[in-house]
Amino acid sequence: MTVGRAHRSFTITALALALVGAGCRHDPESLKRQYLASGDAYMEKKQYAEAAIQFQNAIQQDDHFGEARFKLASAYLRQGNGSKALAEAVRAADLMPKDKEAQLQAANLLILAGRYNDAEDRARNVLEQDPKDIGATVALGNALAGLRDLDGAVKQLEEAIRLDPGRSGSYTNLATLQLGAGRLSEAEAAYKAAVNKAPTSTISRMALAQFYWLTARPKEAEAEVLKAVETAPRDIGVNRFASAFYQTANQPEKAEKYFKTAVDADGSSRAHLALAEYYIAASRFAEAGTVLQSLLTDKEVGIIARVRLAAVDYSSGRPDVAAKAINDILKAQPQQVDALLVKANILFDQKRFDEALTSTTEAIKADQRSVAAYFARGKIQAAMARWQDAKDSYSEVLKLNPRAASAQVELSKLHLQAGATDTAVTLAGAAVTTDPRRADARLILARGLIARGDYVQADAILQDLLKGVGEGAQSAVVHAQLGWLHFAKKEQAAATAQFEQALRLDPLQIDALSGIVTQDLTSGRQAGAIARFEPLLRQAPTNAGVLTLAGRTYLTVGKSKESEEFFRRAIAADAGSLDAYTYLGQAYLAQNRIEDARREFENRAQLEMHPVAALTMVGLIYQLENRQKDAQRTFEQVLSLDPKSSIAANNLAWIYSENGGNLDVALQLAQTARAGLPDSSETADTLGWIYLKKELYSLSIDMFRRAVENEPKNPAFQYHLGFAYARQGDTLKAKSQLETALRLNPEFKDAAEAKRLLANIRS
């Protein structure tokens, strides 16, 4: 009977619920309100996913239910889904044109999405209803200037400081102002109007301060910051803003009191943690440790405090203590992002790059929006010579935080190294705009400008930089770049003076040493170039940079055997010195020790995770040895790593075309190579040869002409063009090109074929 009663009770309850549901279905107004109330209850409990479902249920009852859409946008925001939040907020604002909250929610989300004109319309709509509305006035200013929200801006700043704590300036960023022509003055007027309407509103003050800050008007920004502090001296948000401002204004000593005020006013563990992170950024590790120790048992930030304390131990010269602490944290919480990144940093310093990279990968899996994780991954990939991967990682950083000047600088270096001068200059310029005080950003910008031939602008940057860095190693770097600037301008005496000044300040300054050695070699002073290394190698016998440069110098003057010894010493000093492996391979090639050369490039390939360049050299050496199958296999391996590798694609296309491979595949490879190296004679010749084999004679002739125009003294290119003319039936032009090829070199590789074809034409 007990079972029967239980079963009957369940059945009756289910029936009652069904009846209630049936009644509600006949009353959608009542049901949508129930769903709305349920969603509100979930929002109170911070159960945002459940709240979103209930608001969606309410909208299903009434597609024009603006209030539900407004609240659904808020739920999506709490979940971090900005795109869905924006769509619902705009729909809600459309449905409730007189609702100020809905209009402002839509306006602020439109600003975040970069849709400034639409945001301006929403803000003006509110101001038409209430000209004194402060939120709408600030939103209008943001829309006119294209600024992000204030709180989000400060979060990005704090993130940038954590990314590179050694640099206080990380924020001034004109590049974030998506300004229309002439809209700066309108934006400023809107911010001032907000302040005039409510002089005691800290939000309006900070918005105006942010505007001045981002438009490089620091004195006016500081005045507004101080007025906001005066108005609300113990307000957490105001003190947070003030501390951020002074850190980025390169006045960290002024920032400290605002951190402390926030601690006194709030007393929260988060405020204490912010103070500790300020001390870490300022390298005041003892004070940071004291604050962090007090937080270790805190339920909210205890785990973060433990991670930060481990980082302090590591920075204070206690790596074993730090490593043990991090390992203990990760045993308990394997996906703790900050701990994974501290571990990656320790492994990176130990040159355990594979393990370090694994830690950053785990960090990104745990938090795909972690700027610090992508930055750390880029740094490791660059150290492993995985250049494209590093570019991708730094690009992800900038997608997440456009104010991350450190990523802009590193990305600029990689593009400059690859010869993409214009891109490098653009990125370096953005970094300088982001933080005008960054010496490394200005230095890389000057290097890019020199490479591009913009000497006047480069000189202005370097001269200004020289005034700010004082004497010492930093000054030596600037003098070295000034030397290269004068060298590029063919002002040899001035270049020598700058290189020598750099070496007086820092005798091991590699850029300066390379510059003055280059001058020696180009002027025929080979003995002088070699003599420069004797005292340096006595002073620093294990300096891999000096050893590699010495080896390069000996190799240049034809002393390949001696250069081999220097490269070996460089590798012994730094097993990760990839350039030394490359040059050692070249030294072997110079001695016609082909197998030894190939072995060194293979050694380098084993050290890299993405060994495109090293394996390409291995493939080229196989071709020198006429081992076409091995070359084919190697180039195929290169293309599996980098499908756009132009040299591998070009040479593999040639191998396929000459050894019975698929001509359609060869054509695709040749086109890939040509796209990557559009000015190369070799890619034009390869593509022309494959067109010829496919009997596309006009296309073939066009490619061969380009190769000949680039290298008119190359008999092979002349022969190929003559061959194509012959196949097309243009015997006069064929005869001319073949005769030219044989006149340039009667014994070139295909001379016998050229002579036979020419004889057939004459007969």
N, C-alpha and C positions, 0 to 999 in steps of 0.2 A: 504493500500500500504506500510505503514511503516513496518508492520509486514512482508510483503512479501520480502521487501528489506533486512531486517535483516536475514530472513531465507535463502535467496539466497546467501548473503555474507558469512554466516557460512558454507554453503554447498561448496562454491568455495574454501574457506580456507582449509576445510577438504580435498577436492580433491587435492589441491596443496600440502599439507603435504603428502598425500598418494603417489603422484607422486615423490616427493623428496625421500620418503622412498624407493620407488621402485627403483629409480636410485641408491641409496646407497647400496641396497641389491646386486646390480650387481657390486658394487665396495667395497668389504670388507676392502680393505686397507684404503680407504678414511673414511669409517665408523668407523673403529677402532681408527683412529686418532681423529675423532670428539669426540668419547667417552672418549678418553684419555684426550683431552683438557677440556672436561666438568668435568672430575674427578679432574683435576688440579685446576679448578676454585672453585670447592667445597672444596678442601683442603685449598685453600687460605682463604675461609670463615670459616674454622674450622668445616665444616659440613661433618664429617668423614663418617657417615653412607651412606649419599648420594654419596660421592666420591667413596666409596667401590663398590656401585652398578654400577657406570659408568665404573670403572676399570674392574669389572666382565663382563660387556657388551662388553668391548674391547677384553677381552680374549675369549669370545664366538665367535668373528669374527676370531680370530687367537690364537689357543691354545698355540702356541710357541712364543707369544708376551712377551718377557722377560721384557721389560720396564714396561708394564702394571702390570705384576706380582710383580715387584720390588715396584711399587707405591701402589699396593694393600696391600702388606706387611706393608708398612708405615701407611696406613689407618687403618688396623687392630690393629697396635700398638697403635695408638691414641685412639682407642676404648677400649684398654685394653685386647684385645683378642690375647694373646701370642702364643697359639698353632696354630691358623690359620696364624698368621704373620710368624711364623717359617716355616710352610709348603710352603707358597708362596715365602719367601725369598730364601729358598734352591732351589726351582724350578727356580726362576729367576737367581740365581747364576749358576745353571747348564746350563741354556740357554745362559748366557752371561759370559763365562769363563774368558774373558779378561777385563770385567768391574770391576774395583777396588771397586767402591761403593757397587755393588751388592755382591761381595765376602765378604766385611767387614760387611755388614748388616747381611749376613747369618752367618758369624763367630761369631759375637757378640750375636746373638740370640741362636746359638748352645751352646755357653758358658752358657747363662742363663738357657738353658734346661739341662745342665750337660753333653752334648755330646762333651767332650773336644777333643777327637781324631779327630772328624770331623771338629771341629773349627780350630784345629791346621793345618789341610790340607788346609783350605780356606785361613788362614793367610799366610801360606808359599807360596801359589799360588800368592798372591799379591806381596810378597817380591821377588819372582823370577822375576816379571815384574819390580818392583821398590824397590831395596834394601833399599832405604832411606825413605820409607813410614812410618811415625811415627804411624799412626793409626794401621797399620798391625803389627808393632813391639809390640805395647802395647797389641793388641789382641792375639798375639802369646804368650806373657808372661802370660796373663790371662788364655789362654788355657792350657799352661803347668802347671800352678799352680792351675787351677780350681777355679779361683776367679770370683766373680760376677762383674758386671759393676761398675765403680767408683761412678757414681751418685746414682745408686740404693743402693750401700753399705752405702753411707752417709744418704740416706733417711731411711734405716733400723736402722741406729744408732740413728737418731733423734727420730724415732718412739719408740725405746727402752728407750730413756731418758724420753719421755713423759709418757711411761707406768709406770715407776718407778722413778719419778724425784728426789727422795731422794738419788739415787745412781748414781754417775757420771760414774763409770766404767760399760760399757755395750757392749763393742765391740770386744775386743781381742778374736778372735775365731779361733783357729786352727782347730776346727771341720769343718769349712766351706771349708777348703782346701781339695779338693778331689784329693789328690796327688797320682800319680803313684810312684812306687819305684824310688828314685834317681832323681826325676824331679824338686826338689827345686832349685838346682844349675842351671839347664837349664832355669827355669823361671826367676831367678834373672839375669842371663846373658842377657835375652831378654829385661827385663826392663832397665838394664844399657845401653844396645845398643840403646834403644830409646832415653835415655837421652843424650848419646854421639852424636847421629845423630842431635839432636836439643836441645842444652843446655838451650835455652830460652823457650822451650815448657813446659808450666805449666801442661799440661795433662800428659806428660811423667814423670815429677817430682812427681806429685801426685799419679800416678800409682805405681811408685817405692816406695813412702812413704807408700802407702796402703799395698804393699807386705811386707815391713818391719814390719808394724803395726800388720798385721795378723800373722806374724811368730815370734811374741814376741821379736822384736828387736827395742824397743821404742826409743833408742838414735839415731839410724840410721834413723828411721822414722821421728823423730823431725828435724834432719838435712835437710832432703829433703823437709819437710814442710816449713822450714824457707827459704830455697833457692827459693822455689816457691813463697813465699811471697815477697822476695827480687826482684824477676824477675817481678812480677805483683802485686805491693803493694795494688792496689785498685780494683783488679779483684774480682767480687762477688763470683765466684765459689771457688777461692783459699782461700778467707777469711772464707767462709762457711766450707771448708774442715779443715782449721786450727782451727776454733772454735770447731768443732766436735772432732778433735784429742785431744785438751787439756781438753775438758770435760771428755773424756773417759780415759785420762791419769791421772785423779784425780788431775788436776791442773786447776780448773774452773776459778781461778783468772786470769790466762793467756788467757783464752778464751774470756773474756769480750771485750778486745780491738779489737778483730777481728769481733765480732758482731757490735761494734760501727763503725768500718771502713766500714763494709758492709752498714750500715745505711747512713754514710756520702757519700760513693761512689755511692750508688744506690738511696737512698732516698725513696724507694718504701715502701708502707704500709706493704708488706710481710717482708721486712728487719726489720722494726720496730717491727712487731709481733714476729719475731724470737728473737729479743733482749728481749722483754717482757717475752717470754717463758724461756729464759735463766735465767732471774731474778726469775721467779717462781721456777725453778728447784733449784736455790740457796737459796730459802726461803727469798728472798729480796723483800718482798711483796709491800712495799711502792714504791720502784722504778718501780716495775712491774705495779702497779696501775697508776702511772704517765704516763708511755708510753701508756698503754691501754686506758686511758681517751682520749688521743690525737687521737685515732683511731676509736672512737665510731661512728663517722659520715661517715667513709670511706665506699664507695660503695663496695669495694672488700672484705675487712676483718672486716667490722664493726660488723657483727653478731658474728664472732668468738671472737672479742675483748670483746664483751658484755659477752659472755660465760666465757672467761678467767677471766674477772673482777669479775664475780660472784664467781668463784672458789677461787680467791684471798680473797674476802670477807669472804668466808666460812673458809679458812685456817687462816684468821686473827681473828677468833672468832666472826663473824657476820652472824650466820647461817640463821636468819630470813630474813636479807637483801638479802643473796644469794638465798634462796629458792624463794622469791618473784621475783627476777630478772629472774631466770630460768623458773619459771612458765609463766612469761610474754613472754619470748622468745618462749616457746613451744606453747603458744596460737597462735602466729603468724606463727611459723614454727614447726608443730608437729613432723617432722622427722629430726630435727636438731640433728645430732648424738652426738656432743660434749655436748650439753645441756642435752640430755637424760642421758649421762654418769655422768655428775655432779649431776643430780637429783638422779641417782642410788646410787652414793656415799653418798649423804646426807641421803637417806633412809636406806642405809646399816648401817651407824653409829648410826641411831636411832633404829636399829634391826627390821626394817620393811622389812623383807627379801622378802616376796612375791611381794610387790610393787617394790622393788629394782630390782628383777628379771624381772618383767614385763618391766621396763625401758630398761634393757639391751637387752631384746628380741626385743623391738621396734627399738633399735639402730642397731641391727644386720639385721633386716628387711630393714632398710634404707640403710645400707652399709654392705654387706656380707663379705667384706674384712677388716673390722675394727678390727685390733688387740686389741685395747683398749677395745672394746665391749666384745670380747670373753674372755679377761682376767678378766674383771669385773664380767662377768657371772660366770666364774669358781670360783672366790673368794666367791661370794654369795652362789653358790651351795655347796661349801665346808663347809661354815658356817651353811648350812641347813642339813648337813650330807648326801648330795646327792653325794656320793663319785665318783661313776662311771660317773655321769653327769659332775662333776667337772673335772675329768680326760679328758673327751671328749673335754671340752671347752679349757683346757690348751693345748691339742694336736692340736686343730685348730689354736691356737696362734702360735705354733711352725711350723705348715705348712706354715703360712703366713709370719712369721719372725723367721727363725732358730736362730737368735742372741738374742732372748728375754730370757735372763738369768732368769728373774723373773718367767716366766712360767716353765722353767726347774726346778727351786728350788721347786716351789709349787707342780709340778707333782711328783718330787722325794719324797717329804714328804708323798703324798698320797699313793705311792707305798710302801714306807717303813711301813706306818701304816697298810697296807694290808698284810704285810709279804713278799712282792715281793722284796727281798733284792737285788738281782742282777740287776733288772731293776732300782731300786732306786739309786744304786751306779753308774750305767751308766749315768743316768740323772744328778745326782749331779756332777759327773765328767765332763760332758759336760758343766754344768753351771760354774764350776771352770775354765774350759778352756776358756769359753766365757768371763769371768771376774774374773781373779785370785784374785782380791782384795775383792770380796764379802765374808764377814765373814759368812753370813748365808749359802751360798753355800758350803763353806768348812766345816762348822759345820754339815750340813746334810750329807755330804760325809763321815765325820768321824763316824757319827752315823751308817750309812749304813755299813761301813767297820767293825765296832765293831760287829754289828749283824751278819755279814758274817764270823767273826773270823779272819779278817786281822788286827791283833792288832798292828803290827809294823808300817804299813802304817798309821793307824788311829792315833797312838801316835805322829808320825812325823807331821801330819797335825795339831793336837791340840796344840802341843808344839810351832809350828810356829805361829799359830793363837794367842796363849797366848802372844807372844811377841808384836803383833800389836794392841791389843785391850786396853792395859793399865789396870787401876784398875776400879772397878765399876761393874755395872750390866752386861755389856757384858763379863767382865772377869769372873764373877760368873757363867755364862752359860758355859763357856769353862771349868772351874774347875769342874763343875758338870759332864760334859761329860768325863773328865779325871777320875772322880770317878767311873763312870759306866764302863770305860775301865778296870780299875784295878779290879773292882768287877767281870767282865767277866773272867779276868785272875786269879781269886781266890786270889788276893793280898789284903786281907781285911784291913790291916793297912794302906796301901797306899790309898785305896779307901776312908776310913774314913777321912784321912787327906785332901783329895781333896774335899769331901762333906762338911767338916767343914769349909774349906777355902771359898768355895762358899757361905755358909750361913753367914760367917762373913761379906762378901761383900754385900750380899743381903739376909736378914733373911727369905724372902718369896720366895726364888728361889725353885720352885716346884720340878724340876728334882733332885736337891740336897737333898731336904727334903724327897722326895720319896726314894732316894737311901739310906739315912742313916736310915730311918724307916725300909726299907727292910732288912738292915743289922741287926738291932735290932731284928726283928721278926725271921729271920733265925737263929739267935744265941740264941733264947729263952728269949730275954730281952723284954717281952711284956709290962711290966710296964714302962720301959724306953721309948719304942716307944710311948705309950700313953701320957707320961709326956711331950714329946716334943711339943705337941700341945697347952698346957695351955698358955704359954706366947705369942705364935703366935696369938691365937684367941683373947687374950686381945688386942694385937696390931692391928689386922685386923679382927674384928668380922664378917665382911660381905664379906670376900675374898672367892669367890666360889671355887677356886682351893684348898685352904687350908681346907675348910670345907669338900669338897668331899674326899680329901685324909684322913682327920681325920675319916670320916665315913667308908672308906675302911679299915682303920687300926682297928677300933673297930669291924667291921664285921669279919675281919680275925681272931681276937682273941676270937670270939664267942660271942661278946656283940652286938647281932643284934638289940636289942631294943634301945640301946644307938646310934648305927650307924644310925638308922632310923631318929633320931632327927637331926643329922648332915646333912644328905641328904636333909631333909626338909628345913633346913636353907640355904643350898647351892642353892636349887631351888628358895627360896624366894629372895636370893641375885642376882641370875641370872636365870630368867625363861627359858633361852635358854641353860642352862647347861645340855646337853643331857645325859652325863655320870651319873649325879646325879639321873636322872629318872631310868636309868638301874640298878644302885646299890641299889636304894630304892626298886626296884622290887626284887632284890636278897635278900635284908634284910627281906622282907616279906616271901619269899620262905624259908629262914632259920628258920623263926618262924612258918612255915607251914600255913601261911596266904595266901593260894593260890589265893583266889579271889582278895585280896588287891594287890598281886603281879601282877596279870593279869591287873588290873585297871591301875597300874603305867606304865606298858609297853604300854597299850592303850593310856594313856596320852602322852607318848613320841611319839607314832605313829602320834597323832594328830598334834604335833608340826613340824613334818617333811613332806617335799613334796615327799620324796622317802623312806618311812619307812620300808625298807626290814628287817633290823635287829630286830626292835621292834616288827613287826608283826610276825616274825619267833618265837620270844619268846612267843608271845600270843598263837600261834599255839601249841607250845610245852607244854604250861601250860594246854591248853584244852586237850591235850593227857594225861597229868597227872591226870586230872579230869575225864578221860575216856569219854569225850564229842567228839567222833570221827567226827560227822557231822560238829560241829563247827570248829574242827581242820582242817578238809578237806576244808571247805569254806575259812578259813584263809590262808592255804598254797596255795590254788588256787589264792587268792588275791596277795600273795607274788610273785608268778610266773608270774602274769600279769604285775607286776612292774619290775621284773627281771627274765626273762626266764631261766637264768643260775644259779639261787640261789640253791646251791647244797643241803643244809640241807632241804629246803622246798621240793625240787624235790624228795629227798630220802624218806622223811616221807610220802609225798603224794603217792608215788609209793607203799609204804607198806600198807597205808590205802586202796588204790584201790585193792591191791592184796588180802587183808583179808576181804574186805566187798563187794565182788561181783562186783567190778569195771572192766573196760576193761583191760585185761591183756596186750594187745599190747600197750596201752597208758602207763600202769604201767611200762612196759619194757623200753619204750622211756625215761620216767622220771628217772628210775634207772640208765640208761646209761648216762644221763645228769649229775646226781649226781656223778657217778663214774668218769666221765671225769673231773669234777671240784675238786674232792677230791680223787685222785688216790691212796693215801696211807691210806685211812680210812678203818678200819675194818667194820664199819657200812654200808658204801656204798657197800663193797664187799658182805656182808651178805645179804643185801636187793636184790642186783642184782642176787645173787645165789639163793635166795628163789623164785624169779620170774622165773628164768630159770627152777627151779625144778617144779613149777606149770605148765610150758609149756612143761614139760617132755623132756627138753634138759639136760640130766643128766650129761654128761661130762663137759659141760660149768658150770653147777651148782656146781659140785665138785671142779672145778678149782677155782671158787670164794670163796667157803667155806674154801678151803685150805688156801687161802690168809688171810682170816679173822682169822683163827686159828693160823697161823704163827705169825700174829701181836699180838694176844691176846690169848695165849695158855691156860690161866686160866679162860677163859670165858666159862661156861658150855653150854650156849645157842648156841654158835658157834660150839662147839664140837657135840652137839645134831643135829644141822642142817647138819653137814658133815656126821654124822652117818646115818641120815634119807636119804640123797642123795645116799650113798653107798647101803643102803637097797633097794631103788627104782631101782638102777642099777643092783641089783642082787649079789653084792659083800658082802656076809653075814659076812665073817671074818673081813673085815675092818669096816663094820657097827657095829658089836659087840664090837670091840675095841674102837671106838669113843663114842658109847653110854655108855659103862662102864666108860670111862674117864669122861664124862659129869656128871654122877651120883656120881663118886668118888669126883669130885671137889665140888659139892653141891647137896646132895641128895634131897633137897627141892626147887631147882630152879623152875622157873615158869612152864616150860614144863616137869618137872620131871615125872609126871604121864604118859604122852605120851611116854617118853623115856623108862620107865619101861615096858609099854605095848608092845612097839616095840621090846625091848630086849627079853621079854618073848616069843614072837612069833618066833624070830630067834632061840632061844635055843630049842624050841619045834620042 
